[in-house]
Amino acid sequence: MTRFLAERVIQGLIVLLAMSFVIYMLIGLMPGDPIDIMLSGDPNMTAADAARLRKLYGLDRPLVERYLTWLADAVQGDFGYSRLHQKPVLDILLPRLANTARLVLLALSISICIAVPAGVFAARRPRSFVDQAINLACFAGISLPSFWLALVLIIIFAVILGILPASGMGDPTGAGGIIDKLRHLVLPVATLGLLNIAAVTRYTRSSMIEVMREDYIRTARAKGAAEHRVVWRHALKNAFIPVVTVMALEFGTLFSGALVTETMFAYLGMGKLIYDSILGNDFNVALIGLLFACLMVMVANFAADLAYAALDPRISYR
């Protein structure tokens, strides 16, 4: 197990290193000069000021040389400075990461609570009216773009019914209390969660139907085990193994999908921060934000590997 952990950590570091190089090059090649953007906002700045700023931020050096300098600083814990916010990158990113993690974990938890029972229920009655209705809802959910679903929810619950806020994170002074914050989370969580419910339900149903045909399920029934015990204790445990893989992948999808959802609802999470940073050519924030997103996906896949061993004793990482 120790060897497995060490190998995964080394693999993760190699992937992060490769991703940092690719993302750095791509962001560096984006059109638009950050110094020109700064000059456009301050008419008193001269060409000499621009040259001085270009040298200060290292923009007068080749891209690869800038990357190596950034990497050396990052290894020592210095992830750079935000030109837009005038703060160290981590001071901006960590609170936003906490907001996004809260949003994604809520959406994932709610989707699991709904999708797993729905998938099991459909699998127990394949081709029934309920199964077909669940399948139809899943296909619709998988097909819906997140921005379209967000717009529909805003129109229905914020504009027409007026019972939920359309954007923001609640009163910044905290005067509204926890209820105000939860009300602002409902629509973003519903947007992320509804799309995830469809995918997890489909995989749970397919996996359960396959497992319910196994010999050990027939043996359990022949021994007189109660049907709910056969389904929820024997079948679901094995059917859950491929579903865990899907949920790990969906976790990464939710993080990337949060970029659109947070922008639509003006939610101050990491996705909106990356979006604003790319628009404002805030190089360091966009780079670290995207690397954090990659790290979250790797952590989710690592957690899935550990869950395999917990669910299936035949899997060993010795």
Buried (B, 14 or more C-beta within 10 A) or exposed (E): EEEBEEEBEEEBEEBBEEBBBEBBEEBBEEEEEBBEBBBEEEEEBEEEBBEEBBEEBEBEEEEEEBBEEBEEEBEEEEBBBBBBBEEBBBEBBEBBBEBBBBBBEBBBEBBBEBBBBBBBBBBBEEEEEEBEEBBEBBEEBBEBEBBEBBEEBBEEBBEEEEEBBBEEBBEEEEEBEEEBBEBBBBBBBBBBBBBBBBBBBBBBBBBBBBBBEBEEBEEBBEEEBEEEEBBEEBBBEBBBBBBBBBBBBBBBBBBBBBBBBBBBBBBBBBBBBBBBBBEBBBBBBBBBBBBBBBBBBBBBBBEBBBBBBEBBEEEEBE
